[in-house]
Structures are given as structure tokens and as C-alpha cells.
Amino acid sequence: MTALVLDQVRIAIGASVLIDRLKLTVPAGETVTVMGPSGSGKSSLLAYIGGWIDPAFSTEGSVRLGDRVLTDLPSEERRIGVLFQDALLFPHLSVGENLAFALPRTIRGIERRRRVEAALDTAELPGIAARDPATLSGGQKARVALFRTLLSEPRALLLDEPFGALDAELKDRVRDFVFRHIRESRLPTLLVTHDIEDARAAGGPIVRL
């Protein structure tokens, strides 16, 4: 894996500048946390990196993964995974089908099932492929959402308040689980949060907007 690099990123809406000439490098396997008050541009920054920022915003600067410039690529070609506060699992698909949805189309048949089962084993959720996502706990949904993202083979990860909907005890366990797999997968990761405990668990630098 390679680093995620932001170079001179500027984001504004009308006369209001939210992000001004931000330079940031996120090494492989490391999580950089972005903190700031509501309206400071945290989610807009993730949207710019991911390629789905509203055209009402004016933007400058580049986003790179290693030597590959992403700035002008559509979102689906950037290979950046995203986890939001809500797990956003497809309600009309089983857990296994949710995971399989993320796999490249070139992976078929038995190999497709094998990868889903392996992901569930690694997520410490063996044998639940046929379950309805509605029957899962908040922590189980969070783990399925993480592995659905990892199965899509992203080269970087964006986390937008991913633990905000979990109670305190569950939050600690899921947080540790997510950051351990980020390190193991060597993914450069940018975390947006209001919770300083999230930042401490991530273990990387903190950028304040």
C-alpha cells in the first residue's frame, strides 16, 4: 500500500473558506484524525477526497495515492473505501450477499462464497451469511460494513464518525477491531470525529480544523 497525500487542498462555499491550503500525508497503515466544530469542513474534506463533493463548493489542490493523482477521477475509480456512522447494509440482501456485493465481478462461483466465508470468520462472525442484516446487533453490523468495504479492495479508507451510533462498551470493542484491521491491511486512513477517544484509539496524528 502507498500513502494518501493531500497537497494544497482548499475548499470554499461562496465567500466562506472551510479548508485553506491543507497539506497532509497519511502513511500506509496509519490513521490521521480530523477534528473540528460542526461546519468546519470535515465531511466536505472527505467528500473531496472520495470524489462526491457537491459542485456548489469550489475546490483546489490535489489528492494522490502514491504517484496516482485522483483529483479528476470519478468516485468509482478512486478505490477509496468509506465507513459512515450508519452501517448502510442493503436490507433486501442477506449478510453474505451484502459482502459478496463488494467483490470484483471477476471473482465468481465457489471462490466468491469462499471469500465471503473467510471474511465472516475474520470478522469473528462465522456462520451468519444467511442472516437478515436487521437481526444483527450494532457491533455486528459495524463489522460486516467494515469487511464489505475491505472486500472491495480499497487502497485508502475514509471514516466519517463511524462509531457514533454505538454505546460506550460496544464502541471500545468495535473501535479496537476496526483500527487493528486498518493496520493489518496497511490502509492509509482518514478519520473524522468529534470524540477524542476515537482519536486516541486511532493512535495517529490529529488535525484540527
C-alpha positions as CSV (number, residue, x, y, z in Angstrom):
1,M,0.0,0.0,0.0
2,T,1.0,3.6,-0.6
3,A,0.4,6.9,1.2
4,L,-2.7,9.1,0.8
5,V,-1.4,12.6,0.0
6,L,-3.3,15.9,0.1
7,D,-1.5,18.8,-1.4
8,Q,-2.7,22.4,-1.0
9,V,-6.3,21.4,-0.7
10,R,-8.7,24.4,-0.5
11,I,-12.5,24.1,-0.1
12,A,-14.8,27.0,0.0
13,I,-18.6,27.7,-0.3
14,G,-19.3,31.2,-1.6
15,A,-17.0,33.6,0.3
16,S,-16.6,31.2,3.2
17,V,-13.3,29.2,3.1
18,L,-13.6,25.9,5.0
19,I,-10.2,24.3,4.3
20,D,-7.3,26.6,3.4
21,R,-4.2,25.1,1.6
22,L,-4.2,21.8,3.6
23,K,-1.1,19.7,3.1
24,L,-1.3,16.2,4.7
25,T,0.3,12.8,4.2
26,V,-1.3,9.7,5.6
27,P,1.1,6.7,5.5
28,A,0.0,3.2,4.8
29,G,-1.5,1.5,7.9
30,E,-1.8,4.8,9.8
31,T,-5.0,6.7,10.8
32,V,-4.9,10.5,10.8
33,T,-7.8,12.1,12.7
34,V,-9.6,15.3,11.6
35,M,-11.4,17.1,14.4
36,G,-13.3,20.5,14.5
37,P,-16.7,22.0,15.2
38,S,-19.7,21.4,13.0
39,G,-19.5,23.4,9.8
40,S,-15.7,23.5,9.8
41,G,-15.4,21.4,6.6
42,K,-14.6,17.9,8.0
43,S,-17.2,16.0,6.0
44,S,-16.6,18.2,2.9
45,L,-12.9,17.2,3.1
46,L,-13.9,13.5,3.0
47,A,-16.3,14.2,0.1
48,Y,-13.5,15.9,-1.8
49,I,-11.1,13.1,-1.3
50,G,-13.7,10.5,-2.2
51,G,-14.9,12.3,-5.3
52,W,-18.5,13.1,-4.3
53,I,-18.3,16.7,-3.1
54,D,-21.3,18.9,-4.1
55,P,-20.5,21.1,-7.1
56,A,-21.7,24.1,-5.1
57,F,-18.3,24.0,-3.3
58,S,-15.2,25.5,-5.0
59,T,-12.1,23.3,-4.7
60,E,-8.4,23.4,-5.4
61,G,-5.5,21.2,-4.7
62,S,-4.6,17.5,-5.4
63,V,-5.4,14.2,-3.9
64,R,-2.9,11.4,-4.6
65,L,-2.4,7.7,-3.7
66,G,1.3,7.2,-4.1
67,D,2.0,8.6,-7.6
68,R,-1.6,8.3,-8.8
69,V,-3.5,11.6,-8.9
70,L,-7.1,11.0,-8.0
71,T,-8.4,14.6,-8.2
72,D,-10.1,14.4,-11.6
73,L,-11.2,10.8,-11.4
74,P,-14.8,9.8,-10.7
75,S,-15.5,8.4,-7.3
76,E,-15.9,4.8,-8.5
77,E,-12.4,4.8,-10.0
78,R,-10.6,6.2,-6.9
79,R,-10.7,2.9,-4.9
80,I,-11.3,4.7,-1.7
81,G,-13.5,2.8,0.9
82,V,-15.8,4.7,3.2
83,L,-17.4,3.9,6.5
84,F,-20.2,6.1,7.9
85,Q,-21.9,6.3,11.3
86,D,-24.7,4.0,10.0
87,A,-23.6,0.7,8.6
88,L,-25.8,1.2,5.5
89,L,-26.2,-2.6,4.8
90,F,-28.6,-3.4,2.0
91,P,-31.8,-4.5,3.8
92,H,-33.0,-6.7,0.9
93,L,-29.8,-8.8,0.8
94,S,-28.6,-11.3,3.4
95,V,-25.3,-10.7,5.3
96,G,-23.4,-12.9,2.8
97,E,-25.0,-11.2,-0.2
98,N,-24.0,-7.8,1.3
99,L,-20.4,-8.9,1.5
100,A,-20.5,-10.6,-2.0
101,F,-21.8,-7.3,-3.5
102,A,-18.4,-5.7,-2.8
103,L,-16.3,-8.3,-4.6
104,P,-15.0,-7.7,-8.1
105,R,-17.2,-9.3,-10.8
106,T,-14.2,-11.3,-12.0
107,I,-14.5,-13.4,-8.8
108,R,-17.3,-16.0,-9.3
109,G,-18.8,-19.2,-8.0
110,I,-17.1,-21.2,-5.3
111,E,-14.3,-18.6,-4.9
112,R,-16.9,-15.9,-4.3
113,R,-18.5,-17.9,-1.5
114,R,-15.1,-18.8,0.0
115,R,-14.1,-15.2,0.3
116,V,-17.4,-14.3,2.0
117,E,-17.0,-17.1,4.5
118,A,-13.4,-16.1,5.1
119,A,-14.4,-12.5,5.7
120,L,-17.0,-13.6,8.2
121,D,-14.5,-15.8,10.0
122,T,-12.0,-13.0,10.2
123,A,-14.8,-10.7,11.5
124,E,-15.5,-13.2,14.2
125,L,-19.0,-13.8,12.8
126,P,-18.8,-17.3,11.3
127,G,-22.0,-19.0,10.0
128,I,-24.2,-15.9,9.7
129,A,-24.1,-15.5,5.9
130,A,-27.8,-16.3,5.5
131,R,-28.9,-13.9,8.2
132,D,-31.0,-10.8,7.6
133,P,-29.0,-7.7,8.5
134,A,-31.9,-6.5,10.5
135,T,-31.3,-9.3,13.0
136,L,-27.7,-8.1,13.8
137,S,-26.5,-6.1,16.7
138,G,-24.9,-2.7,16.2
139,G,-21.5,-4.1,16.6
140,Q,-22.1,-7.0,14.2
141,K,-23.4,-4.5,11.6
142,A,-20.3,-2.4,12.0
143,R,-18.0,-5.4,11.5
144,V,-20.0,-6.5,8.4
145,A,-19.8,-3.0,7.0
146,L,-16.0,-2.9,7.5
147,F,-15.4,-6.2,5.8
148,R,-17.7,-5.3,2.9
149,T,-15.5,-2.3,2.4
150,L,-12.3,-4.3,2.7
151,L,-13.6,-6.9,0.2
152,S,-13.9,-4.1,-2.4
153,E,-10.0,-3.9,-2.2
154,P,-9.8,-0.2,-1.4
155,R,-6.4,1.5,-1.4
156,A,-7.4,4.0,1.2
157,L,-10.2,4.4,3.8
158,L,-12.3,7.3,5.0
159,L,-14.1,7.0,8.3
160,D,-17.0,9.5,8.9
161,E,-18.0,9.3,12.6
162,P,-18.2,5.5,12.3
163,F,-18.6,4.8,16.0
164,G,-21.1,7.5,16.9
165,A,-24.2,5.2,17.0
166,L,-22.6,2.6,19.3
167,D,-22.9,2.6,23.1
168,A,-19.8,3.1,25.2
169,E,-18.9,-0.5,25.9
170,L,-19.5,-1.7,22.3
171,K,-17.7,1.4,20.9
172,D,-14.5,0.4,22.6
173,R,-14.6,-3.2,21.1
174,V,-15.6,-2.1,17.6
175,R,-13.0,0.7,17.6
176,D,-10.2,-1.6,18.5
177,F,-11.4,-4.1,15.9
178,V,-11.5,-1.5,13.1
179,F,-8.1,0.1,13.8
180,R,-6.4,-3.3,14.2
181,H,-7.7,-4.3,10.7
182,I,-6.6,-1.0,9.2
183,R,-3.1,-1.6,10.5
184,E,-3.1,-5.2,9.3
185,S,-4.5,-4.2,5.8
186,R,-1.9,-1.4,5.6
187,L,-4.6,1.1,4.5
188,P,-3.9,4.8,4.8
189,T,-7.0,6.1,6.7
190,L,-8.5,9.5,7.4
191,L,-11.0,9.6,10.4
192,V,-13.5,12.4,11.0
193,T,-14.8,12.5,14.6
194,H,-16.0,14.7,17.5
195,D,-14.8,12.1,20.0
196,I,-11.3,12.5,21.3
197,E,-11.4,8.8,22.4
198,D,-11.7,7.8,18.8
199,A,-8.6,9.8,18.0
200,R,-6.7,8.3,20.9
201,A,-7.7,4.8,19.8
202,A,-6.6,5.5,16.2
203,G,-3.2,6.3,17.6
204,G,-2.1,8.7,14.8
205,P,-1.7,12.5,14.4
206,I,-4.7,14.8,14.9
207,V,-5.5,17.7,12.5
208,R,-7.8,20.3,14.0
209,L,-9.9,22.5,11.6
